[in-house]
Every structure is written in C-alpha cells, then in structure tokens.
Amino acid sequence: MAGVSGLVRRPLQQVSGLLRRRFHQTAPAALQVTVREALNQGMDEELERDEKVFLLGEEVAQYDGAYKVSRGLWKKYGDKRIIDTPISEMGFAGIAVGAAMAGLRPICEFMTFNFSMQAIDQVINSAAKTYYMSGVAAQHSQCFAAWYGHCPGLKVVSPWNSEDAKGLIKSAIRDNNPVVMLENELMYGVPFELPPEAQSKDFLIPIGKAKIERPGTHITVVAHSRPVGHCLEAATVLSKEGIECEVINMRTIRPMDIETIEASVMKTNHLITVEGGWPQFGVGAEICARIMEGPAFNFLDAPAVRVTGADVPMPYAKILEDNSVPQVKDIIFAIKKTLNV
Amino acid sequence: MDRQGQIINPSEDPHLPQEKVLKFYKSMTLLNTMDRILYESQRQGRISFYMTNYGEEGTHVGSAAALDNTDLVFGQYREAGVLMYRDYPLEQFMAQCYGNVNDPGKGRQMPVHYGCKERHFVTISSPLATQIPQAVGAAYAAKRANANRIVICYFGEGAASEGDAHAGFNFAATLECPIIFFCRNNGYAISTPTSEQYRGDGIAARGPGYGILSIRVDGNDVFAVYNATKEARRRAVAENQPFLIEAMTYRIGHHSTSDDSSAYRSVDEVNYWDKQDHPISRLRHYMQSRGWWDDEQEKAWRKQSRKKVMEAFEEAERKLKPNPSLLFSDVYQEMPAQLRKQQESLTRHLQTYGEHYPLDHFEK
C-alpha cells in the first residue's frame, strides 16, 4: 500500500513541482558579446578546462594579441600556456603539429590568415593529413585545381594528354601572367598520338578554351586531367547501349571556359562533372554554380551531378588509392543515374 | 664615428666630400620630418596607417649611398630612407599613403607600401621575409645578365627567423649570387625583444653557416654602414658571391600606428637611444666639427624641410582618388572577359545612380 501511494504521490509532486518551477523560471537577459570577446571566452574556458591546451603565436602573450583576441590570457595562465614565438609561421605551425602529435592541444594563431600561407605546407601536409597518412601518397597525390583556381591573379591549366601538355605549357610560358600548370604524375608515362599540327614549334593551345573530345547528344560530361581518359572509356562502353556522351576536356581551370559547357548542356540537357580532387569546394562545384547562374540552367532536365575523389587524404595502398579516385564504373553509374536509365 | 661624431679610426674615414655628406644629412632629416607629419596625420584620421623610421635613418642612407642607382632594392617596410636618398619625391610618398590619383599603386595597398620601378625599388609586400628568396632570384638574373648590378635585400632581425630567410641565404650561397643581405637589427619585432627572437649571436653569426661572408656594423654610424656596403658591393660584383651585413641599431618609434610600445618597454630606454645614440645627431656633430654646419643652418633647414613636407602633404590630401574603374585592371596583364563585363556594369550603374556616390572625390 505504501508503495502504491508513494507512486501516486510522487507524480503529483513532480507535476506541481514542474508547475512551480515554470512560474519562477525566466530566461536570462540577452547578453551582447563581440566576436573578439566570444573567441577570448572560448579560449579561456578551454585553457581552464584542459591543462594540455596552450596558445602559441606572434604577440599573443604580454601584448594581448595583435588584434587583442588573447587579451588577459597571458596574465592569467603565464609563460607555460601562452607562448610568444619568433617570426616563423612555418616554424611554429610545425611546432604546433609536433606538440599535438605528442599529446598536447595547441591553439596556433596566425596574425592574419595571409601569413598562414607561409605555413600552408605544415597546415596541409602535416596537420591535415597526418592522422590519415601512412606513406608517400597523401602528400604527393592531391589535386590542387580547386586551391589555385580560387585565386584571382593566377591562371590555372590542367592538361590531359600529350597534345594538351605541349600546347598548354608553351602557352603558359609565353603568357605574361603567373600560370599554374597542374601536371598529373600518373599521365607522364602514357603515350598519345600527337597530330601533325601539334608537332610544330608554334603549336599553342589557347589558355581559357575547352575542347570537345567526343561529341554526343544525350549528356554532357565535363572533366579535366586524367579523368578525361576515364570519361572517354565510359563513353565508349555506353555507346554500345545507345547512350551518346559529349565529353568535354576543360584544359583550363581558370579562366574557365563555361561557354563551351553551357552550349553543350543546352544541347544535351544533362550534365555530370568528373574530377580527381576532393568533393568539397571543388571544380565541379564551381561548374554547377555557374550553370545555375547562366542560360543553360533552364535546359537541364535533371540536376547536375559531381563525380569526385573520395573525401579522404589519398591512401597509400594501391587498391585503396584506385578506389579513392573516380573510376570508369563510377562515371557510368553517375551518367545512368542522371539519365534515369 | 663615435657618438660625438669624431672619427675613431682615421684609416676608415671614407673622406666623403661635403656635398655628399650634406645629402646624407638632408635625406635623414627630411625623412624624419616626413615621418613626424605623416604619423600625426594618421592619429588625426587623415591616413589609415603609418610606420616611422626613427633611429634607423643611418642604416637606410649609409647603405643606399654605397650602391649604384640601378642596383635593385628589396625592402621589408622600414627602408623609406633608401627611396629618400634616391630622390623619390615627397609627393610620391604622400600619394601612396593617401592612395590618391598619383599613387603608382593605384590606391590598392596600405600606406608605406612604396614601389618605384624607375628607382629600382621593388614594391613592399606585407608577409615577412618573402622578399629574401625573391631578391636571390633577381640577383641570379643579374649575374646571368653580366650587368655590373647587384641586389640588396633589407630585412629585420625578426624576419630573419622566417624559413624563407634560411632558404634565401642557402640559395644565394650555392647559386653564387651578387647580393647583399642587409639586416636591420633594431632590438624589437613589434614587442618581441631580440632575447626572445633568437639565442644565437644575432644574424651575422648565421652567415658563415651558409658560407656567406658576414659583418656586424654600428648601424647608427652612417659612415660605417657606408663603408661596409661599399666594400660588399665591390666584391659581390667582382666575385659573384653574397654578403651579409648586420647593422645594429634601435627602433625609437613604435612598430606602427597600431602599436603603443610603452606597453613593453620603458620610456627611459627609448630616450637613451634618442638622446645618446642617434644617427642624425652623430652626423650633425661630425659636420659641425668640420665647419660644414651650424645652428643657424640647422634652424633654417628645419624650417625649410618642414615647409616642403607640409606643402606636399596638403597637396596630396587635396588630390582626387583614382578612378573606380581601376578596381578591375591589373589582375592579369590583359583584362579577362568577365572582369570587363563587371567593369562595364559598374560604369552603367554609376551613370544612372552616380549622385548617390561620392564621385567628386574620385578622378573621372
């Protein structure tokens, strides 16, 4: 009996308790915090919470940070937790990575992100990739098209075959602007037939112009570099099933020849992009954005699809490496999915 | 020269003619005057930013005077005296700081980022020490061209900690380039004193590690700087090898207008250097002891230089800003189609809505 009454009573108490709490509950007044203060608070809290956390960078200690984000932290935590470094972004970024590898939790502050470019090797090749890296592949195999394609002031070209390589490098050398030429190591040893005009000393491929490697009617397939070859293979396979792919070799990443892609999409009504680079913020993303912004959007019968490398640092084991980049079967799959066949 | 302007070792007196020494003095003091006025103008909100050269004028002028006019200069950001010695007009200094229509940089960079092709002074770039490998590359090109031309690369003791400095030194030595590395060791990198920047024997001691002949000089003795640079230049051309000069000096001013150095050093320390060991006063003592200068002339020159600076200053402030359509040019050598479209779009927009913009401040 006692048990049952107890059971009955408790819920009632709980309910009235809840009601009582509700009445007295008021939300805290909205607190205005600047971004600087928020960052400072965040760091302060983490420094307090975990002894392994420390801050290093130029002017972060007694000076309170060049932009005052670390104000008060040196005074509170001292020399062991807040460290002023000599002027070497590459140096202290590397040190931060090493400290992290040894079990500490560094906050590595670059005075401005422009200066982080002096440490970009440490940030990408050491910090970003270390956890995954087990050999040479991760630091030698990444596609930089999206990285360099992002920057005004650079031109970026990406050859696929021998003709591309020759014509583009000659144009690049003659161009008065800085040109990044993204050569794919795996293509170095692959032979291609060089047509007569390409054998001339004055053979140039214009920077900023894509090439339609294979005309088609059902779908536009856009790629650059080594994947162009895979796309052509996929197109051959699909041709036997009656699907005619129009394969476009971009040749130039920046300035991108979007007009050729648009004209093709307006003809075929379907689009996939293929690249070896990582999926986020990549070449395919840029193409899709531009298609949406231009006249070809209204001609799409299906959403455009990106076929990209896997979202991991490149693994070393051959079988894993092969599976981290788009293969012919992936391209065929994407085409069929887009065409709904 | 000692602190009273007396030659210590007569065999090292460069015996420069009066005219040249006067030019040294006037360059240093004109720079000092310009610095004072432009620093103030930033405090008054008239320009956005400024960096002074107080205390380091000797390093600029002594070295610049020892070079040929065509020698290529790569600086860090505290070498305006080199340009001043090469007769860069006050109007041009001001134009860059104000970003007005006469600025060769077309208003794109923050103040003190000077550049002058005619005077062979490469445009200043903010990230530290990036100029060092570039200078080496330019020196290599100069060697290939066989042109009796060297490159001088200035940087501070803090920037020497950068990885780029290591790479630059090593390549200069292995590629045998005619380059002078000139380190202004001024005691501070913003607030970081040399005791926290390095534990070795400064920058000069690093040179031999790369196979680079190095020397440390009193940076506030303009003749010592001159002598070292002159000899380094002679040998760099004759022998195609790099030289490292570490000029010991002191940064009397704040790092920039964004800094208040009283937060990390005492006023007494600053005053000591300002009063006891300043390159300008040391040279003045020298000139006075030779009867080449006196208090009358000092007074007159101060008035005249101030007037010159003020005139250029007021003129620069009155000038228009560059045409907005210059936003789109110079990204590439030729303007790409999509930028041209954007430029035309802006032009059209301004034609219709121009009245809502402060177009009067900009050149048409």
Interface residues (C-beta under 8 A of the other chain):
Chain A: E58 E59 Q62 Y63 A66 D84 P86 I87 S88 E89 M90 G91 N114 F115 M117 Q118 P152 G153 K155 D175 N176 N177 G208 P255
Chain B: S126 P127 L128 A129 T130 G158 A159 S161 E162 G163 D164 A189 I190 S191 T192 E196 Q197 Y198 A263 Y264 V331 Y332 Q333 P336 A337 Q338
